[in-house]
């Protein structure tokens, strides 16, 4: 019933993904953007709460005057209208209206939450014509005592059919290659041909999945089912697609053949649920593939770095001290903050490559102000609301609502301008010497403008600021292999063939190849999509 994912706990729901227009969405939209190289909008994320709010708002305005507003037809019609409208929104640099819209109906068949959406799509197939509607059902095929069990899939398809939807393809998730007998059984009892059963078994990485689907000739069936051959593509578009497949194959092959390891210690506060940092993980993977290293993420719960000597304390510090690079990602609240500050201090003093993201930038500033500038009692107003603004390193942004929390942060794609005389900046070089960059934001707090002069006087430079020259966006220490932090979230726009530049700098520095990355244009050039 949430309007969006912005107020959900990362420990319960996973990462909140932010779009260009500031929409706070489910982490799945990040996967769609990364794999399809598209830029989605907040309207591409439909929630139950958003749909009910939409219908109730129309009822209050009198749009249904004289009628009894019901789930069917008013809510189901609203869902269909929403899908048709959003399906026509251009989502890439071509500006063209999409030919195909992929809709994920999340949840499980039979869930009460998804019932109106299932009914809406049952109606939708007739609204657009069955030749324009194809359904792929994803189902788990568990392996119990060595036997692949197909009964759960059969039961799910039976329930789906009873709701008026018939799958055109069944994507069977299994830990191992699906037996021919299992494929035959699913086809027979679910009333589909064997070419309509996709065996999606575990592979070396998720980047192999598109290649696996291609091997299973998924598009051959879908081309016939949706008459995609009727769509006339220009020769340049066909060549672009072929180049994409070639590049994608090369990247996944490089990943498989990478033997040298690079270790990144991720010092966070939601490490019990790895999905809380999904975009961060993917950005690190993209960069490791680009520099041809096998990535190892060492998960460090920041609270374990605090307090007295215990086995957890010793293990956490061992992981930090032996890592090739240290990353402090975003987060909210005071728990674990001192552990993050200690990790940032270690990275600064021991010349270990460091990247701070959002909260990670604020952590780096607090640590520097305490231990270099000399204001020992400094902190953030988020962690210590009573602290004096004169000594606080991080303060509330003046325009931010401190009471209404949903959708009130500084959100979405915004410009960052590199300052004069920052040609030395490693991060600016990674961005190709750009004067201005565009990145996505999600924060309520900022570096205290009152302390900027003191901080820069001691050697931490704010090389990037916002377009009003008021907000500190990027910090960097010059006499360090790589000590960089960004107020924005660069992980949100990292792509498989076009890795995030701040993350690329961290991984390259941790692997000892940053100098090569700064001089080798093939590492920095955007991959062909």
CORJO-V366451 format. One record per pair of residues at least 24 apart in sequence whose ideal C-beta (glycine too) atoms are under 10 Angstrom apart, sorted by the first residue. I is the first residue (numbers start at 1). J is the second residue. Records with the same first field share a line. If there is no record, write none. Layout:
BEGIN
I: J / J
END
This chain:
BEGIN
1: 47 / 48 / 49 / 50 / 52 / 53 / 113
2: 26 / 47 / 48 / 49 / 50 / 406
3: 45 / 47 / 48 / 49 / 50 / 51 / 52 / 53 / 406 / 407
4: 42 / 45 / 47 / 49 / 50 / 406 / 407
5: 29 / 45 / 47
6: 405 / 406 / 407 / 408 / 409 / 411 / 442
7: 405 / 406 / 407
9: 270 / 273 / 276 / 332
10: 268 / 269 / 270 / 272 / 273 / 275 / 276 / 277 / 278 / 330 / 331 / 332
11: 269 / 270 / 271 / 272 / 273 / 275 / 276
12: 270 / 273 / 276
13: 273 / 275 / 276
14: 270 / 273 / 274 / 275 / 276 / 277 / 278
15: 270 / 273 / 274 / 275 / 276 / 277 / 278 / 279 / 280 / 281 / 329 / 330 / 491 / 492
16: 276 / 279 / 330 / 442
17: 45 / 278 / 279 / 440 / 442 / 489 / 491 / 492
18: 42 / 279 / 409 / 411 / 412 / 413 / 440 / 441 / 442 / 488 / 489 / 492 / 493
19: 43 / 44 / 45 / 411 / 412 / 413 / 440 / 492 / 493
20: 411 / 412 / 413 / 414 / 438 / 440 / 492 / 493
21: 411 / 412 / 413 / 440
22: 407 / 409 / 410 / 411 / 412 / 413 / 414 / 440 / 441 / 442
23: 407 / 411 / 412
24: 406 / 407 / 409 / 411 / 412 / 442
26: 104 / 106
27: 275 / 276 / 277 / 278 / 279
28: 104 / 106 / 278
29: 104
30: 278 / 279 / 282 / 491 / 492 / 493 / 494
31: 104 / 206 / 278 / 279 / 282
32: 91 / 102 / 104
33: 91 / 279 / 492 / 493 / 494 / 495
34: 206 / 278 / 279 / 282 / 283 / 285 / 286 / 491 / 492 / 493 / 494 / 495 / 496 / 497 / 498
35: 206 / 207 / 209 / 210 / 248 / 282 / 495 / 496
36: 91 / 92 / 102 / 495 / 529
37: 91 / 92 / 93 / 244 / 495 / 496 / 497 / 498 / 527 / 529
38: 90 / 91 / 92 / 93 / 98 / 529
39: 90 / 91 / 92 / 93 / 413 / 493
40: 86 / 89 / 91
41: 86 / 89 / 91
42: 407 / 411 / 412
43: 82 / 85 / 86 / 89
44: 82 / 83 / 86 / 87 / 89 / 91 / 101 / 103
45: 86
46: 78 / 79 / 82 / 83 / 86 / 103 / 104 / 105 / 106 / 117 / 120
47: 106 / 113
48: 75 / 79 / 113 / 114 / 115 / 116 / 117
50: 82
51: 75 / 76 / 78 / 79 / 82 / 116 / 117 / 120
52: 78 / 116
54: 78 / 79 / 81 / 82
55: 79
71: 115 / 116 / 119 / 120
72: 116 / 119 / 120 / 123
73: 119 / 120 / 123
75: 116 / 117 / 119 / 120
76: 116 / 117 / 118 / 119 / 120 / 121 / 122 / 123 / 124
77: 120 / 123 / 127
78: 116 / 120
79: 116 / 117 / 119 / 120 / 121 / 123 / 124
80: 120 / 121 / 123 / 124 / 127 / 128
81: 120 / 127
82: 120
83: 117 / 120 / 121 / 124 / 127 / 128
84: 124 / 127 / 128
87: 128
92: 529
93: 529
94: 237
99: 226 / 228 / 231 / 233
100: 132 / 134 / 222 / 226 / 228 / 231
102: 136
103: 133 / 135
104: 136 / 138
105: 135 / 137 / 165
108: 139 / 156 / 159
109: 137 / 139 / 155 / 156 / 157 / 158 / 159 / 160 / 161 / 162 / 163 / 165
110: 155 / 156 / 159 / 160 / 162 / 163
114: 163
115: 163
118: 159 / 160 / 163 / 164 / 165
119: 163 / 164 / 165
121: 163 / 164 / 165
122: 160 / 163 / 164 / 165 / 166
123: 164
124: 165
125: 164 / 165 / 166
126: 164
130: 166 / 168 / 225
131: 225 / 226 / 227
132: 226 / 227
133: 165 / 168 / 225 / 226
134: 167 / 168 / 169 / 221 / 222 / 225 / 226
135: 160 / 165 / 166 / 167 / 168 / 169 / 170
136: 167 / 168 / 169 / 170 / 171 / 196 / 198 / 218 / 222
137: 165 / 166 / 167 / 168 / 169 / 170 / 171 / 172 / 190 / 192
138: 167 / 169 / 170 / 171 / 172 / 173 / 198 / 200
139: 167 / 170 / 171 / 172 / 173 / 174 / 186 / 190 / 200
140: 172 / 173 / 174 / 175
141: 170 / 172 / 173 / 174 / 175 / 176 / 178 / 179 / 182 / 183 / 186 / 199 / 200 / 201
142: 173 / 174 / 175
143: 174 / 175 / 176
146: 176
147: 179 / 182
148: 172 / 174 / 175 / 176 / 177 / 178 / 179 / 181 / 182 / 183 / 185 / 186 / 199
149: 174 / 182
150: 178 / 179 / 181 / 182 / 183 / 184 / 185 / 186 / 187 / 188 / 189 / 190
151: 185 / 189
153: 182 / 185 / 186 / 189 / 190 / 197
154: 185 / 186 / 188 / 189 / 190
155: 189
156: 190
157: 186 / 189 / 190 / 191 / 192
158: 189 / 190
160: 190
161: 190 / 191
166: 190 / 191 / 192
167: 191 / 192 / 196 / 197
168: 192 / 196 / 221 / 222 / 225 / 226
169: 193 / 195 / 196 / 197 / 198 / 216 / 218 / 221 / 222 / 225
170: 196 / 197 / 198 / 199
171: 196 / 197 / 198 / 199 / 200 / 213 / 216 / 218
172: 197 / 198 / 199 / 200 / 201
173: 198 / 199 / 200 / 201 / 202
174: 199 / 200 / 201 / 202
175: 201 / 202
176: 201 / 202
177: 201 / 202
193: 221
195: 220 / 221 / 224
196: 221 / 225
203: 252 / 256
204: 252 / 255 / 256
205: 252 / 255 / 256 / 285 / 289
206: 252 / 282 / 285 / 496
207: 248 / 249 / 251 / 252 / 255 / 256 / 282 / 285 / 286 / 289 / 496
208: 248 / 249 / 252 / 253 / 255 / 256
209: 252
210: 244 / 245 / 248 / 249 / 252 / 496
211: 245 / 248 / 249 / 252 / 253
214: 245 / 248 / 249
240: 528 / 529
241: 529
243: 527 / 528 / 529
244: 497 / 527 / 528 / 529
246: 528
247: 496 / 497 / 527 / 528 / 529
248: 496 / 497 / 527 / 528 / 529
250: 289 / 497 / 527
251: 286 / 289 / 290 / 292 / 496 / 497 / 527
252: 289 / 496
253: 289
254: 288 / 289 / 290 / 291 / 292 / 293
255: 285 / 288 / 289 / 292 / 293 / 294 / 295
256: 289 / 294
257: 292 / 294
258: 288 / 289 / 291 / 292 / 293 / 294 / 295
259: 292 / 293 / 294
260: 291 / 292 / 293 / 294 / 511 / 512 / 513
261: 288 / 293 / 294 / 295 / 296 / 324 / 511
262: 287 / 288 / 291 / 292 / 293 / 294 / 295 / 296 / 297 / 323 / 324 / 325 / 353 / 506 / 507 / 508 / 509 / 510 / 511 / 512 / 513
263: 293 / 294 / 295 / 296 / 297 / 298 / 319 / 322 / 323 / 324 / 325 / 510 / 511
264: 288 / 295 / 296 / 297 / 298 / 323 / 324 / 325 / 326 / 327 / 353 / 355 / 503 / 506 / 507 / 510 / 511
265: 296 / 297 / 298 / 299 / 300 / 316 / 319 / 320 / 321 / 322 / 323 / 324 / 325 / 326 / 327 / 328 / 343 / 346 / 347 / 352 / 354 / 510
266: 297 / 298 / 299 / 300 / 301 / 302 / 319 / 323 / 325 / 326 / 327 / 328 / 329
267: 298 / 299 / 300 / 301 / 302 / 304 / 305 / 316 / 319 / 320 / 323 / 326 / 327 / 328 / 329 / 336 / 339 / 340 / 341 / 342 / 343 / 344 / 346 / 347 / 354 / 356 / 360 / 363
268: 299 / 300 / 301 / 302 / 327 / 328 / 329 / 330 / 331 / 336 / 339 / 340 / 359 / 360
269: 301 / 302 / 303 / 328 / 329 / 330 / 331 / 332 / 333 / 334 / 335 / 336 / 337 / 339 / 340 / 359
270: 301 / 302 / 329 / 330 / 331 / 332 / 335 / 336
271: 297 / 299 / 300 / 301 / 302 / 303 / 304 / 329 / 336
272: 299 / 301
274: 299
276: 329 / 330 / 331
277: 327 / 329 / 330 / 331 / 357 / 491
278: 491
279: 329 / 330 / 357 / 440 / 489 / 490 / 491 / 492 / 493 / 494 / 500 / 503
280: 327 / 329 / 330 / 355 / 357 / 489 / 490 / 491 / 492 / 494 / 500 / 503
281: 329 / 491
282: 491 / 494 / 495 / 496 / 499 / 500 / 503
283: 327 / 355 / 357 / 489 / 490 / 491 / 492 / 493 / 494 / 495 / 499 / 500 / 502 / 503 / 504 / 506 / 507
284: 325 / 327 / 355 / 491 / 494 / 499 / 500 / 503 / 504 / 506 / 507 / 510
285: 494 / 496 / 499 / 503 / 507
286: 491 / 494 / 495 / 496 / 497 / 498 / 499 / 500 / 503 / 504 / 507 / 527
287: 494 / 499 / 500 / 501 / 502 / 503 / 504 / 505 / 506 / 507 / 508 / 510 / 511 / 517 / 523
288: 499 / 503 / 504 / 507 / 508 / 510 / 511
289: 496 / 497 / 499 / 507
290: 496 / 497 / 498 / 499 / 503 / 504 / 507 / 508 / 517 / 522 / 523 / 524 / 527
291: 499 / 504 / 507 / 508 / 510 / 511 / 512 / 513 / 514 / 516 / 517 / 520 / 523
292: 511 / 513 / 523
293: 324 / 507 / 508 / 510 / 511 / 512 / 513
295: 507 / 510 / 511
296: 323 / 324
297: 323 / 327
298: 322 / 323 / 324 / 326
300: 326 / 327 / 328 / 336 / 339 / 340 / 343
301: 335 / 336 / 339
302: 328 / 331 / 335 / 336 / 337 / 338 / 339 / 340 / 341 / 342 / 343 / 363
303: 335 / 336 / 337 / 338 / 339 / 340
304: 336 / 339
305: 336 / 338 / 339 / 340 / 341 / 342 / 343 / 346
306: 335 / 336 / 337 / 338 / 339 / 340 / 341 / 342
307: 338 / 339
313: 339
316: 342 / 343
317: 342 / 343 / 346
319: 343
320: 346 / 347 / 350 / 352
321: 346 / 350 / 352
322: 352
323: 347 / 352 / 353 / 510
324: 352 / 353 / 506 / 507 / 509 / 510 / 511 / 512
325: 352 / 353 / 354 / 355 / 481 / 482 / 505 / 506 / 507 / 508 / 509 / 510 / 511
326: 350 / 352 / 353 / 354 / 355 / 356 / 360 / 483 / 506 / 510
327: 353 / 354 / 355 / 356 / 357 / 360 / 491 / 502 / 503 / 506 / 507 / 510
328: 354 / 355 / 356 / 357 / 358 / 359 / 360 / 361 / 362 / 363 / 364 / 367 / 485
329: 355 / 356 / 357 / 358 / 359 / 360 / 489 / 491
330: 356 / 357 / 358 / 359 / 360 / 361 / 362 / 442 / 443 / 487 / 488 / 489 / 491
331: 357 / 358 / 359 / 360 / 362 / 363
332: 358 / 359 / 382 / 443 / 444 / 445
333: 359 / 382 / 383
334: 379 / 380 / 382 / 383 / 384
335: 383
337: 362 / 363 / 366 / 379 / 380 / 382 / 383 / 384
338: 363 / 366 / 379 / 383
339: 363
340: 364 / 366 / 367
341: 366 / 367 / 368 / 370 / 371 / 379
342: 367
343: 367
344: 368 / 371 / 483 / 485
345: 370 / 371 / 372
347: 477 / 480 / 481 / 482 / 483
348: 372 / 460 / 477 / 480 / 483
349: 480
351: 477 / 479 / 480 / 481 / 482 / 483
352: 480 / 481 / 482 / 483 / 509 / 510
353: 480 / 481 / 482 / 483 / 484 / 505 / 506 / 507 / 508 / 509 / 510 / 511 / 512 / 514
354: 477 / 480 / 481 / 482 / 483 / 484 / 485 / 506 / 509 / 510
355: 427 / 482 / 483 / 484 / 485 / 486 / 490 / 500 / 502 / 503 / 505 / 506 / 507 / 509 / 510
356: 475 / 483 / 484 / 485 / 486 / 487 / 502 / 506
357: 484 / 485 / 486 / 487 / 488 / 489 / 490 / 491 / 492 / 500 / 502 / 503 / 506
358: 441 / 442 / 443 / 445 / 485 / 486 / 487 / 488 / 489 / 490 / 491
359: 394 / 443 / 445 / 485 / 487
360: 484 / 485 / 486 / 487
361: 394 / 443 / 445 / 446 / 447 / 462 / 472 / 473 / 474 / 475 / 484 / 485 / 486 / 487 / 488
362: 393 / 394 / 443 / 445 / 446 / 447 / 472 / 485 / 487
363: 393 / 394 / 485
364: 393 / 447 / 460 / 475 / 476 / 477 / 483 / 484 / 485
365: 393 / 394 / 446 / 447 / 448 / 451 / 452 / 455 / 460 / 462 / 472 / 475 / 485
366: 392 / 393 / 394 / 447
367: 393 / 460
368: 393 / 451 / 454 / 455 / 458 / 459 / 460 / 475 / 477 / 483
369: 393 / 394 / 447 / 448 / 451 / 454 / 455 / 458 / 460
371: 458
372: 454 / 455 / 457 / 458 / 459 / 460 / 477
373: 451 / 454 / 455 / 457 / 458 / 459 / 460
374: 454 / 458
375: 451 / 454
378: 448 / 451
380: 445 / 447 / 448
381: 444 / 445 / 448
382: 444 / 445
383: 445
389: 448 / 450
390: 448 / 450 / 451
391: 448 / 450 / 451
392: 445 / 447 / 448 / 450 / 451
393: 445 / 447 / 448 / 450 / 451 / 455
394: 443 / 445 / 446 / 447 / 448 / 451 / 472
395: 445 / 446 / 447 / 448 / 449 / 450 / 451
396: 444 / 445 / 446
397: 443 / 444 / 445 / 446 / 470 / 471
398: 446 / 470
400: 443 / 444 / 445 / 446
401: 444
402: 444
405: 444
408: 444
409: 441 / 442 / 443 / 444 / 445
410: 441 / 442 / 443 / 444 / 445 / 446 / 466 / 471 / 487 / 488
411: 440 / 441 / 442 / 443
412: 439 / 440 / 441 / 442 / 492
413: 438 / 439 / 440 / 441 / 488 / 492 / 493
414: 438 / 439 / 440 / 441 / 466 / 467 / 471 / 473 / 487 / 488
415: 439 / 464 / 465 / 466 / 467 / 468 / 473
416: 441 / 463 / 464 / 465 / 466 / 467 / 471 / 472 / 473 / 474 / 486 / 487 / 488
417: 463 / 464 / 465 / 466 / 467 / 468 / 469 / 473 / 474
418: 463 / 464 / 465 / 473 / 474
419: 461 / 462 / 463 / 464 / 465 / 469 / 473 / 474
420: 463
421: 461 / 463
422: 461 / 462 / 463 / 464 / 474 / 476 / 478
423: 463
424: 461 / 463 / 476 / 478
425: 461 / 463 / 464 / 474 / 476 / 478 / 484
426: 463 / 476 / 478 / 480 / 481 / 482 / 483 / 484 / 501 / 502 / 505 / 508 / 509 / 514 / 515 / 517 / 518
427: 463 / 464 / 474 / 475 / 476 / 482 / 484 / 485 / 486 / 490 / 501 / 502 / 504 / 505 / 506
428: 463 / 464 / 474 / 476 / 501
429: 501 / 505 / 514 / 517 / 518 / 519 / 524
430: 482 / 484 / 499 / 500 / 501 / 502 / 503 / 504 / 505 / 508 / 514 / 517 / 518 / 523 / 524
431: 464 / 474 / 501 / 502 / 505 / 524
432: 501 / 521 / 524 / 525 / 526
434: 501
436: 464 / 467
437: 464 / 473 / 474 / 486 / 488 / 490 / 501
438: 488 / 493
439: 464 / 473 / 474 / 486 / 487 / 488 / 489 / 490 / 491 / 492 / 493 / 500 / 501 / 502
440: 488 / 489 / 490 / 491 / 492 / 493
441: 466 / 471 / 473 / 486 / 487 / 488 / 489 / 492
442: 487 / 488 / 489 / 492
443: 471 / 487 / 488 / 489
445: 487
446: 470 / 471 / 472 / 473 / 487
447: 471 / 472 / 473 / 475 / 487
448: 472
460: 485
462: 487
464: 488
474: 502
476: 505
480: 509
481: 505 / 509 / 510 / 512 / 514 / 515
482: 506 / 507 / 508 / 509 / 510 / 514
483: 509
484: 509
495: 526 / 527 / 529
496: 527 / 529
497: 525 / 526 / 527 / 528 / 529
498: 524 / 525 / 526 / 527 / 528 / 529
499: 523 / 524 / 526 / 527
END
